[in-house]
Amino acid sequence: MRWASGHSDWMNWVKAASAAGARGATVRAAEDLAAIEPWLAQRDGPLVVDAKITPDFCAEWLEEALR
C-alpha cells in the first residue's frame, strides 16, 4: 500500500462492492464515468465508485489526519 506517493491496487473496491450486494465502478478518467450511467438510470441499490486520482495528490484533511 502506498499513500500519496504512488499508485497501488491492493484493494479491489468493485469486487468488494459486488460481494456486499452493491454495484461498483473504477474511474481513472472522466470517460470512465460512463460506467455508472446504467446505475443512474435505475438507482436500484448502492454504488461504490473507486475514483483513482493522481498519486501526487493528498487531500488536506487526510494529510492532517495522518500526522
OpenMM code with the backbone's topology and positions (N, CA, C; nanometers):
from openmm import Vec3, app, unit

residues = "MET ARG TRP ALA SER GLY HIS SER ASP TRP MET ASN TRP VAL LYS ALA ALA SER ALA ALA GLY ALA ARG GLY ALA THR VAL ARG ALA ALA GLU ASP LEU ALA ALA ILE GLU PRO TRP LEU ALA GLN ARG ASP GLY PRO LEU VAL VAL ASP ALA LYS ILE THR PRO ASP PHE CYS ALA GLU TRP LEU GLU GLU ALA LEU ARG".split()
positions = [
    Vec3(0.0847, -0.1162, 0.0000),
    Vec3(0.0000, 0.0000, 0.0000),
    Vec3(0.0895, 0.1228, 0.0000),
    Vec3(0.0506, 0.2245, -0.0767),
    Vec3(0.1249, 0.3492, -0.0807),
    Vec3(0.0300, 0.4652, -0.0606),
    Vec3(0.0674, 0.5626, 0.0158),
    Vec3(-0.0149, 0.6802, 0.0420),
    Vec3(0.0453, 0.8017, -0.0266),
    Vec3(-0.0260, 0.8636, -0.1149),
    Vec3(0.0081, 0.9909, -0.1790),
    Vec3(0.1421, 0.9901, -0.2521),
    Vec3(0.2143, 0.8800, -0.2515),
    Vec3(0.3434, 0.8794, -0.3184),
    Vec3(0.3479, 0.7825, -0.4352),
    Vec3(0.2457, 0.7026, -0.4517),
    Vec3(0.2443, 0.6087, -0.5629),
    Vec3(0.1117, 0.5351, -0.5702),
    Vec3(0.0817, 0.4827, -0.6865),
    Vec3(-0.0450, 0.4123, -0.7094),
    Vec3(-0.0363, 0.2689, -0.6588),
    Vec3(-0.1410, 0.2246, -0.5972),
    Vec3(-0.1454, 0.0875, -0.5502),
    Vec3(-0.2856, 0.0313, -0.5708),
    Vec3(-0.2938, -0.0906, -0.6193),
    Vec3(-0.4230, -0.1575, -0.6384),
    Vec3(-0.4398, -0.2693, -0.5372),
    Vec3(-0.4016, -0.2477, -0.4138),
    Vec3(-0.4082, -0.3521, -0.3121),
    Vec3(-0.5508, -0.3908, -0.2783),
    Vec3(-0.6474, -0.3030, -0.3067),
    Vec3(-0.7866, -0.3327, -0.2745),
    Vec3(-0.8706, -0.3168, -0.3998),
    Vec3(-0.9496, -0.4183, -0.4318),
    Vec3(-1.0401, -0.4097, -0.5456),
    Vec3(-1.1785, -0.3728, -0.4921),
    Vec3(-1.2101, -0.2449, -0.4962),
    Vec3(-1.3357, -0.1957, -0.4394),
    Vec3(-1.4564, -0.2411, -0.5190),
    Vec3(-1.4397, -0.2650, -0.6486),
    Vec3(-1.5517, -0.3127, -0.7300),
    Vec3(-1.5907, -0.4536, -0.6864),
    Vec3(-1.4918, -0.5394, -0.6648),
    Vec3(-1.5216, -0.6753, -0.6170),
    Vec3(-1.5800, -0.6719, -0.4765),
    Vec3(-1.5293, -0.5849, -0.3916),
    Vec3(-1.5827, -0.5727, -0.2552),
    Vec3(-1.7281, -0.5256, -0.2585),
    Vec3(-1.7571, -0.4297, -0.3457),
    Vec3(-1.8948, -0.3813, -0.3590),
    Vec3(-1.9867, -0.4934, -0.4039),
    Vec3(-1.9418, -0.5703, -0.5019),
    Vec3(-2.0210, -0.6814, -0.5523),
    Vec3(-2.0471, -0.7853, -0.4432),
    Vec3(-1.9451, -0.8142, -0.3648),
    Vec3(-1.9608, -0.9115, -0.2567),
    Vec3(-2.0614, -0.8638, -0.1518),
    Vec3(-2.0757, -0.7325, -0.1398),
    Vec3(-2.1689, -0.6763, -0.0419),
    Vec3(-2.3066, -0.6478, -0.1025),
    Vec3(-2.3249, -0.6848, -0.2295),
    Vec3(-2.4546, -0.6661, -0.2936),
    Vec3(-2.4723, -0.5310, -0.3601),
    Vec3(-2.3639, -0.4577, -0.3790),
    Vec3(-2.3706, -0.3263, -0.4434),
    Vec3(-2.3084, -0.3346, -0.5822),
    Vec3(-2.3279, -0.2318, -0.6587),
    Vec3(-2.2582, -0.2196, -0.7869),
    Vec3(-2.1310, -0.1413, -0.7631),
    Vec3(-2.0350, -0.1597, -0.8522),
    Vec3(-1.9102, -0.0870, -0.8393),
    Vec3(-1.8538, -0.0480, -0.9736),
    Vec3(-1.7772, 0.0598, -0.9736),
    Vec3(-1.7110, 0.1059, -1.0958),
    Vec3(-1.5782, 0.1692, -1.0578),
    Vec3(-1.4764, 0.1454, -1.1391),
    Vec3(-1.3470, 0.2095, -1.1214),
    Vec3(-1.3373, 0.3231, -1.2204),
    Vec3(-1.2992, 0.4413, -1.1730),
    Vec3(-1.2905, 0.5598, -1.2573),
    Vec3(-1.1483, 0.6142, -1.2512),
    Vec3(-1.0826, 0.6152, -1.3664),
    Vec3(-0.9474, 0.6715, -1.3774),
    Vec3(-0.9465, 0.7997, -1.4606),
    Vec3(-1.0499, 0.8185, -1.5415),
    Vec3(-1.0625, 0.9365, -1.6275),
    Vec3(-1.2105, 0.9700, -1.6412),
    Vec3(-1.2384, 1.0906, -1.6839),
    Vec3(-1.3775, 1.1352, -1.6963),
    Vec3(-1.4607, 1.0410, -1.7838),
    Vec3(-1.3974, 0.9847, -1.8872),
    Vec3(-1.4701, 0.8941, -1.9772),
    Vec3(-1.5208, 0.7702, -1.9037),
    Vec3(-1.4514, 0.7300, -1.7994),
    Vec3(-1.4897, 0.6100, -1.7240),
    Vec3(-1.6204, 0.6279, -1.6482),
    Vec3(-1.6643, 0.7524, -1.6312),
    Vec3(-1.7908, 0.7774, -1.5619),
    Vec3(-1.9102, 0.7215, -1.6381),
    Vec3(-1.8928, 0.6914, -1.7657),
    Vec3(-1.9996, 0.6304, -1.8451),
    Vec3(-2.0421, 0.4969, -1.7849),
    Vec3(-1.9527, 0.4321, -1.7113),
    Vec3(-1.9839, 0.3024, -1.6497),
    Vec3(-2.0932, 0.3127, -1.5440),
    Vec3(-2.1180, 0.4326, -1.4918),
    Vec3(-2.2224, 0.4438, -1.3888),
    Vec3(-2.3577, 0.4857, -1.4470),
    Vec3(-2.3632, 0.5122, -1.5784),
    Vec3(-2.4894, 0.5527, -1.6400),
    Vec3(-2.6017, 0.4512, -1.6209),
    Vec3(-2.5765, 0.3201, -1.6357),
    Vec3(-2.6855, 0.2245, -1.6114),
    Vec3(-2.7387, 0.2331, -1.4677),
    Vec3(-2.6499, 0.2548, -1.3730),
    Vec3(-2.6939, 0.2683, -1.2339),
    Vec3(-2.7762, 0.3949, -1.2160),
    Vec3(-2.7323, 0.5042, -1.2785),
    Vec3(-2.8056, 0.6302, -1.2670),
    Vec3(-2.9476, 0.6179, -1.3203),
    Vec3(-2.9666, 0.5372, -1.4241),
    Vec3(-3.0997, 0.5186, -1.4815),
    Vec3(-3.1924, 0.4410, -1.3883),
    Vec3(-3.1361, 0.3496, -1.3092),
    Vec3(-3.2164, 0.2626, -1.2226),
    Vec3(-3.2129, 0.3056, -1.0757),
    Vec3(-3.0928, 0.3400, -1.0273),
    Vec3(-3.0709, 0.3727, -0.8851),
    Vec3(-3.1388, 0.2692, -0.7960),
    Vec3(-3.1066, 0.1443, -0.8229),
    Vec3(-3.1724, 0.0341, -0.7544),
    Vec3(-3.0887, -0.0276, -0.6433),
    Vec3(-2.9969, 0.0463, -0.5894),
    Vec3(-2.9135, -0.0039, -0.4808),
    Vec3(-2.7896, 0.0815, -0.4683),
    Vec3(-2.7041, 0.0461, -0.3758),
    Vec3(-2.5832, 0.1262, -0.3552),
    Vec3(-2.4830, 0.1122, -0.4697),
    Vec3(-2.4028, 0.2155, -0.4860),
    Vec3(-2.2984, 0.2188, -0.5870),
    Vec3(-2.1684, 0.2624, -0.5203),
    Vec3(-2.0618, 0.1881, -0.5440),
    Vec3(-1.9285, 0.2234, -0.4945),
    Vec3(-1.8456, 0.2659, -0.6142),
    Vec3(-1.7918, 0.3875, -0.6094),
    Vec3(-1.7057, 0.4371, -0.7161),
    Vec3(-1.5635, 0.4443, -0.6624),
    Vec3(-1.4767, 0.3654, -0.7215),
    Vec3(-1.3339, 0.3669, -0.6865),
    Vec3(-1.2688, 0.4695, -0.7774),
    Vec3(-1.2562, 0.5920, -0.7274),
    Vec3(-1.2020, 0.7027, -0.8062),
    Vec3(-1.0502, 0.7063, -0.7909),
    Vec3(-0.9817, 0.6713, -0.8968),
    Vec3(-0.8350, 0.6729, -0.8971),
    Vec3(-0.7900, 0.8135, -0.9342),
    Vec3(-0.7226, 0.8781, -0.8440),
    Vec3(-0.6738, 1.0125, -0.8711),
    Vec3(-0.5224, 1.0102, -0.8793),
    Vec3(-0.4655, 1.1199, -0.9161),
    Vec3(-0.3216, 1.1269, -0.9288),
    Vec3(-0.2537, 1.0878, -0.7970),
    Vec3(-0.1512, 1.0077, -0.8031),
    Vec3(-0.0853, 0.9637, -0.6801),
    Vec3(-0.0116, 1.0761, -0.6084),
    Vec3(0.0058, 1.1898, -0.6739),
    Vec3(0.0738, 1.3023, -0.6101),
    Vec3(-0.0205, 1.3886, -0.5284),
    Vec3(-0.1489, 1.3583, -0.5328),
    Vec3(-0.2487, 1.4381, -0.4626),
    Vec3(-0.2809, 1.3752, -0.3278),
    Vec3(-0.2850, 1.4572, -0.2268),
    Vec3(-0.3306, 1.4131, -0.0953),
    Vec3(-0.4158, 1.5253, -0.0374),
    Vec3(-0.5404, 1.4961, -0.0071),
    Vec3(-0.6306, 1.5967, 0.0467),
    Vec3(-0.5756, 1.6529, 0.1774),
    Vec3(-0.6002, 1.7827, 0.1994),
    Vec3(-0.5506, 1.8464, 0.3218),
    Vec3(-0.5992, 1.7738, 0.4461),
    Vec3(-0.7265, 1.7323, 0.4456),
    Vec3(-0.7806, 1.6681, 0.5653),
    Vec3(-0.7097, 1.5355, 0.5917),
    Vec3(-0.6689, 1.4672, 0.4833),
    Vec3(-0.6014, 1.3397, 0.5012),
    Vec3(-0.4594, 1.3602, 0.5536),
    Vec3(-0.3906, 1.4588, 0.4983),
    Vec3(-0.2570, 1.4894, 0.5479),
    Vec3(-0.2599, 1.5201, 0.6967),
    Vec3(-0.3596, 1.6001, 0.7352),
    Vec3(-0.3730, 1.6374, 0.8762),
    Vec3(-0.4075, 1.5160, 0.9629),
    Vec3(-0.4929, 1.4313, 0.9130),
    Vec3(-0.5347, 1.3133, 0.9887),
    Vec3(-0.4201, 1.2135, 1.0079),
    Vec3(-0.3262, 1.2110, 0.9115),
    Vec3(-0.2170, 1.1139, 0.9179),
    Vec3(-0.0947, 1.1660, 0.9949),
    Vec3(-0.1024, 1.2887, 1.0442),
    Vec3(0.0103, 1.3441, 1.1218),
    Vec3(0.0193, 1.2816, 1.2572),
] * unit.nanometer
topology = app.Topology()
chain = topology.addChain("A")
for resn in residues:
    res = topology.addResidue(resn, chain)
    for name in ("N", "CA", "C"):
        topology.addAtom(name, app.Element.getBySymbol(name[0]), res)
